[in-house]
Amino acid sequence: MRKFAGQLINDYLREGRLSANRSNPIGAGSYGTVYQSDRPGYVMKQVHDPDGLYGRNLEDEVNLQAIAAEAGLAPQVAGLEKFPGGVGNRMEMADIRDNYYIMDDLPTAKQNLQIQQQLGELALRGVRLEDRRPANIAFNRTTGRPLQLDFGIAGKVEGSEQVATLAMATADGFSAAGLDDVAGIYRATVMDLLEGGDVADAMDVAKQGFSRLQKLKAPIAGTKDPRVIQMDEIFAALERGQAKFM
């Protein structure tokens, strides 16, 4: 009984600390509020409304973010606390503010290339991530590498939907790299295969295209770069029906 009473007191005191932190939020939106956790190095994200009311579920969000965090693409998740009715459910995750910043402006072409590369990586892991506005992406202060935030508008994908998700991220990445022609041919090739019901071949082409996108470190100026020439030749062969995406 004494132990139980002690736990109740500790929980009460903890809620007092969290309530004080919540009154001074780090960020707030229509869905939830982010504030300092009672543990150093962590933050809380707490939802305003019952889970599922607007098609969003915090537990699903936690699971999707955990997949991304395992690949180094999102903040590490520390825990999930659920309350009756889903009102006030909250997740605890790593506080990244010391090493990352959020831009006030649109990403540069190089940053957008990196973002699309990461979205492609998530697609390969069966995750479709949407709502990629600047406020939902942080950049490392030292390396410039992006980190994906907010998995509230996301979902699991498989089959043709996974292929399309990977293809769209890859095509957008080619466009960010200055390869609009390559992006157009690649997208059309994958979608034609999907429309014909060739999901396996479409995934093969999508993966091979993404593999080439991953090799790009920055946007390419001009068309004389060997990487551009090689991709142009491959896609030209694809259009003629003479080759697979190699």
Secondary structure, DSSP 8 states (H G I E B T S, - for coil): -HHHHHHHHHHHHHHHHHHHHHTS-SEE-SSEEEEE-SSTTEEEEEESS-TTTTS--HHHHHHHHHHHHHTTSS--EEEEE--GGGTT-EEEEE--TTTEEE-SS---HHHHHHHHHHHHHHHHTTEEE----GGGEEEETTT--EEE---SSEEE--HHHHHHHHHHHHHHHHHHTT-HHHHHHHHHHHHHHHHTT-HHHHHHHHHHHHHHHHT--S---SS-SHHHHHHHHHHHHHHHTS----
